[in-house]
């Protein structure tokens, strides 16, 4: 794609990166075949190719974002299926993230939009606040019929019937390896996950310890910054990321770290991109790149360590591939291979490359499109007649779980159970 950025514009590192990405696009349209929003809406502007044209026009002109551009960029899930499909290696993630930051700086949203986005950015990344918000949502749910805005209704509907008790395993501490220590790893405990499902981190810690890992929950680490990053709120996102970088580098320089283990794939995609996020920061660039290199999805670590071969479990597991894992991190076979190794029968739904509609806060801000994607995903999963559904991302688990009666658990919970841990609570 030909671009016409001026030399002055290209002095901006963000514009320079956008220019590289735009020039790599050859208009082939392969991305439209795997774009969920294009599948649902059938509008070229709701495909990656269409959004690329809108972003190019906006950035080249150096103008503020307009309502049309904002509408179609907001509808993007950032599922990154387009990046898996693209034969030219267009790094759509960096391009759309830059566009969102430009929108945040130059476009004044309607008042309710601004309020909802501010609330989400200031609540979900903080587990204590998020718990209180979920309790309030449960109280407000009976009155949802009187609320005209579908986004507010979606926020009320998000609250689970019960919240798990706070897990003290999420507090900063060190869990010694059982037997001989093979690795020393930091566990990213996350933010929303600590309020919605504490079983995931508990299972991760148990499993890693049994496999000879010393597990560190680093003091000062928290939200990865993905939620605010995808809203274009760069300052908030970089603040969260910087805190993590400092916390994990303190552990690395202290007791050493072989990996930073992440069991929420949406967080993993962001942490692995810290090197890019801080590439122009003279203070943090080197440490950010180090952290990005240490970041590993739990399935990557378990595949490296190796799990014992298990006898057949007699359980049919439908594996849901989270977009941030299969497209964002290009991890496709490891979770399925691990489940098979410990004895589960693993099946995959049709169109497994398509998003379930969760996508961070997307199901709250774009509830109609999200609901249609959820309906399609649940239908393809249930068509496989599974006894349980496994996924590697808390957002996907909540989204799919709200549309099916089949138990939905994290992959690591099943692996923990098959190798000596307790039966996942969600399975009864």
Secondary structure, DSSP 4 states (H G I P E B T S, - for coil): ------TTGGGSHHHHHHHHHHHH-----GGGGG-HHHHHH--GGGSHHHHHHHHHHHHHHTPPP-HHHHHHHHT-----HHHHH-TT---HHHHHHHHHHHHHHH----HHHHHHHHHHHHHTTSHHHHHHHHHHHHHHGGGGGG---HHHHHHHHHS-SS-PPPPGGGSSEEEPPSSS--EEEEEE--SHHHHH-THHHHHHHHHHHHTTEEEEE-TT----SHHHHTTT-HHHHHHHHHHHHHHHHHHHHHT--SEEEES-HHHHHHHTTHHHHTTT-TTTHHHHHHHHHHEEEHHHHHHHH----------EEEEP--HHHHTSS---SHHHHHHHHTT-EEEE-TTTTS--S-TTTHHHHSHHHHHHHHHHHHHHHHTT--SEEEES-HHHHHHHHTT-SSEEEEHHHHHHHHTTSPPPGGG-
